[in-house]
C-alpha cells in the first residue's frame, strides 16, 4: 500500500471514529452481563446510553470553561474578591479565609523571621510597651487577637495571638505569640495582686558589681502574667513559660515572671550545638529559672546564691539534659557515670555559641550533684564572660 493511500485510510478511520463517538462511549461503559443481575437487555442499554450522555455533558462543560475562563474573569466586578474576603473574615463567618499551611508558613517565615531570634526557634516576643511587629511589605500585615478582640497592635498586658492579614483575609499563626508585660508599677508593697515578689536591691539604692554593664542590675521593666490556663504557652521550641517560674507559692495564681528573650535564644543555640555534636537534647530540664527577690534571699536551698543573682533579672537559668527521664543529668560524655564532667560537656557548647555569637556572652557555672539534685549548669547572658565551678545552689 502506498504512503498516500495509508494517509487517506488513516484520515478516513479518524473521521469514522469522530462520527461514531456515541458508540465509543457506549462500548466503554458496557459491563459484563454477569454483573448486571436483574436488568433486561433494554434496561442495560438505557443505562449505558445515559452514562455516555453524562460523560459527554461533563466534557463539553470543561472545554467551555477553559475556553471562556479569561472572559469570565474580566467580567467579575473588581470589588467582588474584596467582598468575599470580607465576608469570610467577618465575625459572623463560620471560619477565616483559607490559606494553605504551606502558604502560611512561607508568609510567616518572611514576616516573622527576625522575631524568631538568632536560633530561629523563638515562639514569642516580650514587649514592655505593647506595639506592632514591624513588617517590610504592604501586601501582608500582622494583627493581634485576645479574647475575640482583633487589633492592629496589642492593647494591654497579656498574651496576644498573632494573625497574618493578607488583604482582608486573616489566619492565626499557631506557633507565635506577642506577650505584653504587666508594668513594673503594678507591684505594690512587694506584691503584684496576691503574688509576693519582694524588692530588687537597686530599688533600695544598692549598687551592683563595678564590672557589671550599666543598667544590668536595674529592676525589670515588667512581668509576664502566668495563669493556670497559659502556663504551657511556648516561648521557644523547647521551652514554655512554666519552665521558668519561681518554685514557691504553689496555690497562688496568677504568678508573675521575669524572662529575657536573649536568654531563651541562647539556650536554644546551646541545645542546637549539643545536637549537632550527637547529643539527644529532647529532655532538657530547667531546674531553676526566674527567682523573685524574696525567694532568692530565703526560699529553698540558698547555698551558693549571689545577692545579685542574675536569676532575679530573668536572664539566667540552671539546666540539665535528661533525655532518658531518670530525673538527673544524662551521661553526656559516655564515661559510664553521671558527674560534673557532663555539665562541662554543656559548658563546651556554651563556649562555642559565645565564640560564634559574641552578643550572647555571659556566665556559665558547672555544679556537682548535691542533696536533692544531680549535676547541672548555670547559663546567663550578663554581658561579660564569667566561668566558675560550684558544689550546690545556683
Secondary structure, DSSP 8 states (H G I E B T S, - for coil): --HHHHHHHHHHHHHHHHHTHHHHHHHHH---GGG-TT--HHHHHHHHHHHHHHHHHHHHHHHHHHHHHHHHHHHS-TTHHHHHHHHHTSTTSSS-----HHHHHHHHHHHHTGGGTTTS-B-EEEESS------S-SSEEEEEEETTEEESS--SSEEEEEEEEETTEEEEEEEEEEEE-EEGGG-BTTEETTEE----GGGGT----TTS-TTTTS--SEEEEE-TTTTT-BSBSS-BGGGGS-S--TT--SEEE---HHHHHHHHHHHHHHHHTT---TTEEEEE----HHHHHHSS--TT--TT-GGGGT-EEEEEE-TT-SSS---TT-SSS-SHHHHHHHHHHHHHHHHH-GGG--EEEEE--BTTB--EEEEE--SS-EEEEESS--
